[in-house]
Amino acid sequence: MIRRKDGKADERNRVTGPEANAGVVRSFYDGMNAHDLSAAYLFDLDVIHHNPLPGSPPGRAGNERTMRALFSAFPDWTVLVEDVVAEGDKVAVRTVQRGTHEGEFFGVAPTGRPVEFSAIAVYRLEGGLIAEEWIETDRLGLLVQLGVLSLPWQTGGVARG
């Protein structure tokens, strides 16, 4: 991906097709692992998030907010890309995400706990940018690891919040 001096993608050099689309998505995850906020520019300004995090603004601004929240709450955040499958204008990705909870995360005070959870995402690309995103993360597993929730078999009874 070629970038201008202001960090935005250069629209003149867009390549399309499944392999190119997979490359854009891999570049996004590379940016996440480098904690590079400019990775948000791989998303269209008006990207559609089909299941955003609570309180996230629409469009690319939602990506930027989520990235800032993750990097602040989990300074050692990493994403291991396990699988990438591309066909037509869609790219599916299976990941394992890890970090240590050292800052507030959506109202949860820092716990110092390490977390690891899986996610599956499907992206639709248009014109070399991510135009739509469907992502399912193991939010329940994350909340249990942070100590926000416990499961019935962990407490001998009803789940507590």
Backbone as a printed PyTorch tensor [residue, N CA C, xyz], in Angstrom:
tensor([[[  0.8530,  -1.1710,   0.0000],
         [  0.0000,   0.0000,   0.0000],
         [  0.8970,   1.2310,   0.0000]],

        [[  0.6750,   2.1010,  -0.9340],
         [  1.4370,   3.3420,  -1.0230],
         [  0.6990,   4.4080,  -0.2250]],

        [[  1.4410,   5.1710,   0.5770],
         [  0.8330,   6.2020,   1.4160],
         [  1.3710,   7.5670,   1.0420]],

        [[  0.4950,   8.5710,   1.1710],
         [  0.9220,   9.9520,   0.9780],
         [  1.5930,  10.4280,   2.2570]],

        [[  2.1560,  11.6200,   2.2290],
         [  2.8210,  12.1640,   3.4120],
         [  1.8760,  12.3310,   4.5870]],

        [[  0.5760,  12.5670,   4.3170],
         [ -0.3850,  12.7370,   5.4100],
         [ -0.8630,  11.3990,   5.9660]],

        [[ -0.3090,  10.2760,   5.4860],
         [ -0.6460,   8.9610,   6.0100],
         [ -1.8230,   8.3000,   5.3300]],

        [[ -2.5160,   9.0130,   4.4430],
         [ -3.6660,   8.4360,   3.7620],
         [ -3.2040,   7.6070,   2.5690]],

        [[ -4.0320,   6.6360,   2.2160],
         [ -3.7000,   5.7770,   1.0790],
         [ -3.7340,   6.5810,  -0.2100]],

        [[ -2.8140,   6.2730,  -1.1090],
         [ -2.7710,   6.9150,  -2.4210],
         [ -3.7450,   6.1850,  -3.3330]],

        [[ -4.8080,   6.8550,  -3.7250],
         [ -5.8840,   6.2580,  -4.5080],
         [ -5.4450,   5.8440,  -5.9080]],

        [[ -4.3590,   6.3560,  -6.4340],
         [ -3.9560,   6.0930,  -7.8200],
         [ -3.4350,   4.6830,  -8.0390]],

        [[ -3.0070,   4.0160,  -6.9990],
         [ -2.3340,   2.7360,  -7.1740],
         [ -3.1080,   1.5720,  -6.5740]],

        [[ -4.4080,   1.5930,  -6.7130],
         [ -5.2460,   0.5280,  -6.1770],
         [ -5.1990,  -0.6980,  -7.0850]],

        [[ -5.0080,  -1.8560,  -6.4780],
         [ -5.0540,  -3.1230,  -7.1860],
         [ -6.2360,  -3.8820,  -6.6100]],

        [[ -6.9800,  -4.5840,  -7.4660],
         [ -8.1500,  -5.2940,  -6.9670],
         [ -8.0300,  -6.7820,  -7.2460]],

        [[ -8.9550,  -7.5500,  -6.7200],
         [ -8.9670,  -8.9960,  -6.8620],
         [ -8.7680,  -9.6430,  -5.5100]],

        [[ -9.0860, -10.9440,  -5.4070],
         [ -9.0100, -11.6280,  -4.1090],
         [ -7.6400, -11.5400,  -3.4380]],

        [[ -6.5570, -11.7610,  -4.1920],
         [ -5.2270, -11.7090,  -3.5810],
         [ -4.8950, -10.3080,  -3.0840]],

        [[ -5.2400,  -9.3030,  -3.8730],
         [ -4.9960,  -7.9180,  -3.4550],
         [ -5.8400,  -7.5820,  -2.2390]],

        [[ -7.0950,  -8.0380,  -2.2190],
         [ -7.9610,  -7.7840,  -1.0730],
         [ -7.3990,  -8.4250,   0.1920]],

        [[ -6.9110,  -9.6600,   0.0670],
         [ -6.2980, -10.3270,   1.2160],
         [ -5.0780,  -9.5390,   1.6880]],

        [[ -4.3240,  -8.9810,   0.7490],
         [ -3.1640,  -8.1630,   1.1090],
         [ -3.5410,  -6.9230,   1.8850]],

        [[ -4.6490,  -6.2870,   1.5220],
         [ -5.1230,  -5.1040,   2.2530],
         [ -5.4720,  -5.5000,   3.6840]],

        [[ -6.1880,  -6.6010,   3.8360],
         [ -6.5880,  -7.0470,   5.1790],
         [ -5.3660,  -7.4400,   5.9970]],

        [[ -4.4220,  -8.1320,   5.3870],
         [ -3.1910,  -8.4700,   6.1170],
         [ -2.4360,  -7.1980,   6.5300]],

        [[ -2.4320,  -6.1980,   5.6670],
         [ -1.7910,  -4.9180,   6.0120],
         [ -2.4620,  -4.2760,   7.2130]],

        [[ -3.7880,  -4.3980,   7.2910],
         [ -4.4970,  -3.8680,   8.4570],
         [ -4.0050,  -4.5530,   9.7330]],

        [[ -3.9240,  -5.8790,   9.7150],
         [ -3.4620,  -6.5940,  10.9120],
         [ -1.9950,  -6.3130,  11.2090]],

        [[ -1.1790,  -6.1380,  10.1860],
         [  0.2110,  -5.7280,  10.4180],
         [  0.2430,  -4.3820,  11.1430]],

        [[ -0.6210,  -3.4540,  10.7100],
         [ -0.7160,  -2.1540,  11.3760],
         [ -1.1760,  -2.2820,  12.8110]],

        [[ -2.1420,  -3.1790,  13.0500],
         [ -2.6030,  -3.4120,  14.4270],
         [ -1.4490,  -3.8980,  15.2920]],

        [[ -0.6660,  -4.8280,  14.7780],
         [  0.4500,  -5.3680,  15.5550],
         [  1.5350,  -4.3290,  15.8010]],

        [[  1.6470,  -3.3570,  14.9140],
         [  2.6160,  -2.2680,  15.0870],
         [  2.0150,  -1.1010,  15.8730]],

        [[  0.7380,  -1.2260,  16.2650],
         [  0.0010,  -0.1550,  16.9510],
         [  0.0260,   1.1330,  16.1230]],

        [[ -0.1190,   0.9670,  14.8310],
         [ -0.0810,   2.0670,  13.8710],
         [ -1.5040,   2.5060,  13.5310]],

        [[ -1.9090,   3.6580,  14.0540],
         [ -3.2690,   4.1400,  13.8380],
         [ -3.5850,   4.4300,  12.3750]],

        [[ -2.5620,   4.6140,  11.5500],
         [ -2.8360,   4.8720,  10.1360],
         [ -3.4120,   3.6440,   9.4410]],

        [[ -3.3650,   2.4790,  10.0890],
         [ -3.9900,   1.2830,   9.5240],
         [ -5.4920,   1.4880,   9.3520]],

        [[ -6.0720,   2.4030,  10.0980],
         [ -7.4990,   2.7050,   9.9570],
         [ -7.8140,   3.2460,   8.5710]],

        [[ -6.8150,   3.8050,   7.8890],
         [ -7.0430,   4.3510,   6.5440],
         [ -7.1820,   3.2660,   5.4800]],

        [[ -7.0550,   2.0020,   5.8740],
         [ -7.3540,   0.9030,   4.9620],
         [ -8.8590,   0.6420,   4.9070]],

        [[ -9.5990,   1.3330,   5.7730],
         [-11.0550,   1.2650,   5.7840],
         [-11.6050,   2.4840,   5.0560]],

        [[-12.6610,   2.2720,   4.2930],
         [-13.3540,   3.3840,   3.6390],
         [-13.8460,   4.3580,   4.7080]],

        [[-13.8990,   5.6250,   4.3850],
         [-14.3700,   6.6370,   5.3360],
         [-15.7370,   6.2780,   5.9020]],

        [[-16.6040,   5.6980,   5.0550],
         [-17.9640,   5.3520,   5.4670],
         [-18.1480,   3.8480,   5.6410]],

        [[-17.0930,   3.1420,   6.0520],
         [-17.1710,   1.6960,   6.2420],
         [-18.3740,   1.3490,   7.1150]],

        [[-19.0140,   0.2480,   6.7850],
         [-20.1740,  -0.2210,   7.5520],
         [-19.7000,  -1.3150,   8.5000]],

        [[-19.9010,  -1.0980,   9.7980],
         [-19.5870,  -2.0840,  10.8300],
         [-20.9040,  -2.7410,  11.2270]],

        [[-21.0400,  -4.0230,  10.9660],
         [-22.3070,  -4.6970,  11.2220],
         [-22.5240,  -5.0630,  12.6840]],

        [[-21.5020,  -5.0980,  13.4860],
         [-21.6550,  -5.3340,  14.9260],
         [-20.5260,  -4.6140,  15.6770]],

        [[-20.5960,  -3.2820,  15.7120],
         [-19.5190,  -2.4970,  16.3290],
         [-19.5070,  -2.6360,  17.8510]],

        [[-18.3890,  -2.2630,  18.4330],
         [-18.3180,  -2.2120,  19.8910],
         [-19.2760,  -1.1350,  20.3960]],

        [[-19.8280,  -1.3140,  21.5780],
         [-20.7680,  -0.3250,  22.1180],
         [-20.1670,   1.0810,  22.1540]],

        [[-20.9310,   2.0430,  21.6820],
         [-20.5130,   3.4360,  21.7210],
         [-19.5790,   3.8580,  20.6070]],

        [[-19.2380,   2.9360,  19.7030],
         [-18.3300,   3.2860,  18.6110],
         [-19.0520,   4.1420,  17.5820]],

        [[-18.4110,   5.2030,  17.1210],
         [-19.0220,   6.0070,  16.0600],
         [-19.0220,   5.2340,  14.7470]],

        [[-19.8680,   5.6210,  13.8120],
         [-19.8870,   4.9280,  12.5250],
         [-18.6550,   5.2540,  11.6900]],

        [[-18.4450,   4.4450,  10.6580],
         [-17.3810,   4.7030,   9.7020],
         [-15.9930,   4.4730,  10.2590]],

        [[-15.0250,   5.0310,   9.5560],
         [-13.6120,   4.8810,   9.9150],
         [-13.3340,   5.3920,  11.3320]],

        [[-14.0840,   6.3870,  11.7570],
         [-13.8950,   6.9120,  13.1120],
         [-14.0850,   5.8170,  14.1570]],

        [[-14.9610,   4.8490,  13.8730],
         [-15.1570,   3.7250,  14.7830],
         [-13.9110,   2.8610,  14.8790]],

        [[-13.2360,   2.6490,  13.7350],
         [-11.9790,   1.8940,  13.7500],
         [-10.9310,   2.6180,  14.5780]],

        [[-10.8200,   3.9210,  14.3560],
         [ -9.8190,   4.6980,  15.0850],
         [-10.0800,   4.6570,  16.5880]],

        [[-11.3390,   4.7890,  16.9940],
         [-11.6790,   4.7690,  18.4190],
         [-11.3650,   3.4050,  19.0220]],

        [[-11.7350,   2.3510,  18.3160],
         [-11.4840,   1.0020,  18.8170],
         [ -9.9870,   0.7390,  18.9400]],

        [[ -9.2240,   1.1600,  17.9340],
         [ -7.7750,   0.9540,  17.9880],
         [ -7.1670,   1.7030,  19.1620]],

        [[ -7.5610,   2.9480,  19.3590],
         [ -7.0410,   3.7260,  20.4950],
         [ -7.3860,   3.0560,  21.8210]],

        [[ -8.6290,   2.5730,  21.9340],
         [ -9.0680,   1.9140,  23.1740],
         [ -8.2540,   0.6480,  23.4310]],

        [[ -8.0590,  -0.1570,  22.3920],
         [ -7.2800,  -1.3920,  22.5480],
         [ -5.8400,  -1.1020,  22.9350]],

        [[ -5.1950,  -0.1860,  22.2370],
         [ -3.7810,   0.0960,  22.4870],
         [ -3.5640,   0.7460,  23.8540]],

        [[ -4.5430,   1.5010,  24.3160],
         [ -4.4430,   2.1260,  25.6320],
         [ -4.6620,   1.0950,  26.7410]],

        [[ -5.6610,   0.2520,  26.5750],
         [ -5.9970,  -0.7260,  27.6070],
         [ -5.0500,  -1.9150,  27.6200]],

        [[ -4.5350,  -2.2800,  26.4460],
         [ -3.6600,  -3.4410,  26.2950],
         [ -2.3970,  -3.0080,  25.5440]],

        [[ -1.4280,  -2.3880,  26.2300],
         [ -0.2540,  -1.8370,  25.5460],
         [  0.5610,  -2.8680,  24.7570]],

        [[  0.4280,  -4.1380,  25.0980],
         [  1.1730,  -5.1880,  24.3980],
         [  0.2770,  -5.9740,  23.4290]],

        [[ -0.8220,  -5.3760,  23.0000],
         [ -1.8070,  -6.0270,  22.1340],
         [ -1.1640,  -6.6060,  20.8720]],

        [[ -1.4830,  -7.8690,  20.5970],
         [ -1.0440,  -8.4850,  19.3520],
         [ -2.1820,  -9.3040,  18.7680]],

        [[ -2.1240,  -9.4600,  17.4600],
         [ -3.1000, -10.2670,  16.7400],
         [ -2.3320, -11.2790,  15.9040]],

        [[ -2.5730, -12.5480,  16.1560],
         [ -1.9860, -13.6140,  15.3620],
         [ -3.0190, -14.0180,  14.3140]],

        [[ -2.6880, -13.8360,  13.0590],
         [ -3.5880, -14.2170,  11.9760],
         [ -3.3640, -15.7020,  11.7030]],

        [[ -4.3880, -16.5010,  11.9730],
         [ -4.3070, -17.9540,  11.7980],
         [ -4.6740, -18.3760,  10.3810]],

        [[ -5.7280, -17.7810,   9.8210],
         [ -6.2010, -18.1510,   8.4860],
         [ -6.7210, -16.9270,   7.7570]],

        [[ -6.5060, -16.9010,   6.4400],
         [ -7.0610, -15.8700,   5.5670],
         [ -7.6100, -16.5920,   4.3420]],

        [[ -8.8770, -16.3450,   4.0320],
         [ -9.5070, -16.9200,   2.8560],
         [-10.1380, -15.7740,   2.0730]],

        [[ -9.7890, -15.6610,   0.8000],
         [-10.3090, -14.5730,  -0.0300],
         [-11.0080, -15.1500,  -1.2510]],

        [[-12.1730, -14.5800,  -1.5320],
         [-12.9160, -14.9600,  -2.7310],
         [-13.7360, -13.7520,  -3.1640]],

        [[-13.6240, -13.3980,  -4.4390],
         [-14.3530, -12.2410,  -4.9420],
         [-13.9500, -10.9990,  -4.1740]],

        [[-14.9390, -10.2750,  -3.6560],
         [-14.6590,  -9.0300,  -2.9290],
         [-14.6240,  -9.2220,  -1.4150]],

        [[-14.6250, -10.4900,  -0.9470],
         [-14.6470, -10.7490,   0.4960],
         [-13.3870, -11.4650,   0.9550]],

        [[-13.0080, -11.1510,   2.2040],
         [-11.8640, -11.7900,   2.8470],
         [-12.3030, -12.2130,   4.2450]],

        [[-12.1090, -13.4820,   4.5680],
         [-12.4120, -14.0000,   5.9050],
         [-11.1000, -14.2510,   6.6370]],

        [[-11.0840, -13.9110,   7.9220],
         [ -9.8610, -14.0170,   8.7180],
         [-10.1940, -14.6310,  10.0690]],

        [[ -9.3630, -15.5830,  10.5020],
         [ -9.4780, -16.1560,  11.8520],
         [ -8.2380, -15.7410,  12.6140]],

        [[ -8.4390, -15.1480,  13.7870],
         [ -7.3180, -14.6260,  14.5610],
         [ -7.3560, -15.0940,  16.0090]],

        [[ -6.2190, -14.9580,  16.6600],
         [ -6.0860, -15.0720,  18.1060],
         [ -5.5000, -13.7440,  18.5570]],

        [[ -6.1720, -13.1070,  19.5070],
         [ -5.7500, -11.7910,  19.9840],
         [ -5.3000, -11.9160,  21.4330]],

        [[ -4.2090, -11.2050,  21.7600],
         [ -3.6200, -11.3100,  23.0990],
         [ -3.2040,  -9.9390,  23.6020]],

        [[ -3.2260,  -9.7930,  24.9100],
         [ -2.7230,  -8.5810,  25.5280],
         [ -2.8370,  -8.6640,  27.0340]],

        [[ -2.2270,  -7.6920,  27.7070],
         [ -2.2960,  -7.5870,  29.1630],
         [ -3.1160,  -6.3500,  29.5030]],

        [[ -4.1440,  -6.5250,  30.3020],
         [ -5.0940,  -5.4580,  30.6190],
         [ -4.4740,  -4.4690,  31.6130]],

        [[ -3.9020,  -3.3760,  31.0850],
         [ -3.2080,  -2.4060,  31.9250],
         [ -3.8580,  -1.0300,  31.9340]],

        [[ -4.9680,  -0.8620,  31.2090],
         [ -5.6750,   0.4160,  31.1880],
         [ -7.1720,   0.1660,  31.1250]],

        [[ -7.9520,   1.2010,  31.4040],
         [ -9.4100,   1.0350,  31.3720],
         [ -9.8660,   0.6150,  29.9770]],

        [[-10.8050,  -0.3210,  29.9480],
         [-11.3330,  -0.8210,  28.6750],
         [-12.8470,  -0.8720,  28.7730]],

        [[-13.4970,   0.0860,  28.1070],
         [-14.9560,   0.1810,  28.0930],
         [-15.5380,   0.0610,  29.5030]],

        [[-14.9570,   0.8270,  30.4190],
         [-15.4680,   0.8960,  31.7840],
         [-14.8930,  -0.1270,  32.7400]],

        [[-14.0780,  -1.0440,  32.2660],
         [-13.4700,  -2.0500,  33.1340],
         [-12.0950,  -1.5430,  33.5500]],

        [[-11.9160,  -1.3570,  34.8660],
         [-10.6450,  -0.8710,  35.4010],
         [ -9.5360,  -1.8800,  35.1130]],

        [[ -8.2870,  -1.4140,  35.0120],
         [ -7.1650,  -2.3170,  34.7270],
         [ -7.0810,  -3.4550,  35.7490]],

        [[ -6.8460,  -4.6570,  35.2490],
         [ -6.7390,  -5.8290,  36.1170],
         [ -5.3290,  -6.3960,  36.1410]],

        [[ -4.5010,  -6.0370,  35.1590],
         [ -3.1720,  -6.6190,  35.0520],
         [ -3.1910,  -8.0420,  34.5180]],

        [[ -4.3630,  -8.5240,  34.1540],
         [ -4.4970,  -9.9060,  33.6800],
         [ -4.1630, -10.0360,  32.1920]],

        [[ -3.4940, -11.1230,  31.8450],
         [ -3.3110, -11.4090,  30.4150],
         [ -4.6160, -11.9930,  29.8640]],

        [[ -4.9150, -11.6640,  28.6360],
         [ -6.0990, -12.2090,  27.9810],
         [ -5.7070, -12.7900,  26.6280]],

        [[ -6.4900, -13.7610,  26.1860],
         [ -6.3160, -14.3560,  24.8690],
         [ -7.6810, -14.8250,  24.4120]],

        [[ -8.0800, -14.4020,  23.2140],
         [ -9.3720, -14.8350,  22.7070],
         [ -9.3460, -14.8640,  21.1920]],

        [[-10.2810, -15.5960,  20.6420],
         [-10.3360, -15.7580,  19.1920],
         [-11.3550, -14.8140,  18.5760]],

        [[-11.1960, -14.6080,  17.2790],
         [-12.1410, -13.7890,  16.5270],
         [-12.1760, -14.2860,  15.0890]],

        [[-13.3190, -14.1160,  14.4840],
         [-13.4800, -14.3840,  13.0590],
         [-14.1010, -13.1420,  12.4470]],

        [[-13.5000, -12.6760,  11.3680],
         [-13.9820, -11.4690,  10.6990],
         [-14.1490, -11.7410,   9.2120]],

        [[-15.1450, -11.0790,   8.6420],
         [-15.3400, -11.0920,   7.1970],
         [-15.3480,  -9.6400,   6.7540]],

        [[-14.5600,  -9.3480,   5.7530],
         [-14.4520,  -7.9950,   5.2200],
         [-14.8980,  -8.0030,   3.7630]],

        [[-15.6150,  -6.9670,   3.3480],
         [-15.9200,  -6.7550,   1.9370],
         [-15.1320,  -5.5430,   1.4880]],

        [[-14.3850,  -5.7060,   0.4070],
         [-13.5600,  -4.6140,  -0.0870],
         [-14.1320,  -4.0360,  -1.3600]],

        [[-13.8960,  -2.7640,  -1.5210],
         [-14.3510,  -2.0370,  -2.7040],
         [-13.3040,  -0.9850,  -3.0260]],

        [[-12.7980,  -1.0170,  -4.2430],
         [-11.8000,  -0.0250,  -4.6370],
         [-10.5360,  -0.0670,  -3.8140]],

        [[-10.1700,  -1.2550,  -3.3060],
         [ -8.9340,  -1.3950,  -2.5410],
         [ -9.0350,  -1.0020,  -1.0810]],

        [[-10.2530,  -0.6760,  -0.6180],
         [-10.4650,  -0.3350,   0.7900],
         [-11.5130,  -1.2630,   1.3950]],

        [[-11.4560,  -1.4310,   2.6970],
         [-12.4560,  -2.2350,   3.3930],
         [-13.7300,  -1.4030,   3.4970]],

        [[-14.8190,  -1.9000,   2.8980],
         [-16.0820,  -1.1670,   2.8420],
         [-17.0980,  -1.6770,   3.8560]],

        [[-16.9850,  -2.9510,   4.2450],
         [-17.8790,  -3.5340,   5.2440],
         [-17.1000,  -4.4990,   6.1070]],

        [[-17.5570,  -4.6250,   7.3670],
         [-16.8790,  -5.4960,   8.3200],
         [-17.9150,  -6.2100,   9.1710]],

        [[-17.7810,  -7.5260,   9.2480],
         [-18.5370,  -8.3430,  10.1820],
         [-17.4910,  -9.0180,  11.0530]],

        [[-17.5450,  -8.8330,  12.3510],
         [-16.5400,  -9.4570,  13.2210],
         [-17.2260, -10.0310,  14.4520]],

        [[-16.8780, -11.2630,  14.7410],
         [-17.3790, -11.9480,  15.9290],
         [-16.1860, -12.3050,  16.7880]],

        [[-16.1290, -11.7120,  17.9620],
         [-15.0470, -12.0130,  18.8940],
         [-15.6250, -12.7700,  20.0810]],

        [[-14.7820, -13.4850,  20.7620],
         [-15.1910, -14.2120,  21.9620],
         [-15.2640, -13.2110,  23.1240]],

        [[-16.2810, -12.3540,  23.0730],
         [-16.4360, -11.3260,  24.1140],
         [-16.7160, -11.9550,  25.4730]],

        [[-17.4780, -13.0480,  25.4940],
         [-17.7430, -13.7300,  26.7580],
         [-16.4360, -14.1980,  27.3800]],

        [[-15.5920, -14.8520,  26.5770],
         [-14.2960, -15.3060,  27.0860],
         [-13.4430, -14.1590,  27.5900]],

        [[-13.4730, -13.0260,  26.8840],
         [-12.7130, -11.8600,  27.3120],
         [-13.2150, -11.3650,  28.6660]],

        [[-14.5430, -11.2550,  28.8150],
         [-15.1090, -10.7620,  30.0740],
         [-14.8180, -11.7030,  31.2410]],

        [[-14.8130, -13.0030,  30.9960],
         [-14.4700, -13.9710,  32.0420],
         [-12.9990, -13.8090,  32.4270]],

        [[-12.1140, -13.6830,  31.4320],
         [-10.6840, -13.5330,  31.7240],
         [-10.3890, -12.2440,  32.4890]],

        [[-11.1770, -11.1930,  32.2230],
         [-10.9890,  -9.9300,  32.9420],
         [-11.6090,  -9.9630,  34.3350]],

        [[-12.3600, -11.0170,  34.6480],
         [-12.9910, -11.1320,  35.9610],
         [-14.3030, -10.3830,  36.0730]],

        [[-14.8260,  -9.9000,  34.9510],
         [-16.0960,  -9.1720,  34.9480],
         [-17.2540, -10.1380,  35.1310]],

        [[-17.1480, -11.3350,  34.5510],
         [-18.1720, -12.3730,  34.6450],
         [-17.5370, -13.6680,  35.1090]],

        [[-18.3480, -14.4900,  35.7360],
         [-17.9240, -15.8580,  36.0160],
         [-19.0130, -16.7750,  35.4850]],

        [[-18.6140, -17.9590,  35.1260],
         [-19.5480, -18.9180,  34.5550],
         [-20.0700, -19.8390,  35.6440]],

        [[-21.2860, -20.3800,  35.4910],
         [-21.8940, -21.2050,  36.5480],
         [-20.9910, -22.3180,  37.0500]],

        [[-20.2750, -22.9930,  36.1620],
         [-19.4300, -24.0990,  36.5950],
         [-18.1790, -23.6120,  37.3230]],

        [[-17.8930, -22.2980,  37.2420],
         [-16.7540, -21.7380,  37.9910],
         [-17.1700, -21.3370,  39.3970]],

        [[-18.4630, -21.0400,  39.5840],
         [-18.9390, -20.5340,  40.8690],
         [-19.8090, -21.5210,  41.6080]],

        [[-20.1550, -22.6490,  40.9600],
         [-21.0110, -23.6310,  41.5870],
         [-22.4750, -23.2190,  41.5780]],

        [[-22.8310, -22.2550,  40.7610],
         [-24.2200, -21.8010,  40.7250],
         [-24.4880, -20.9100,  39.5350]],

        [[-25.2250, -19.8620,  39.7620],
         [-25.6480, -18.9440,  38.7270],
         [-24.5160, -17.9570,  38.4000]],

        [[-24.3950, -17.6470,  37.1400],
         [-23.3650, -16.6770,  36.7240],
         [-23.6000, -15.3460,  37.4120]],

        [[-22.5090, -14.7140,  37.8230],
         [-22.5810, -13.4090,  38.4680],
         [-21.9390, -12.3760,  37.5850]],

        [[-22.3940, -11.1290,  37.7040],
         [-21.7840, -10.0400,  36.9410],
         [-21.0090,  -9.1400,  37.8370]]])
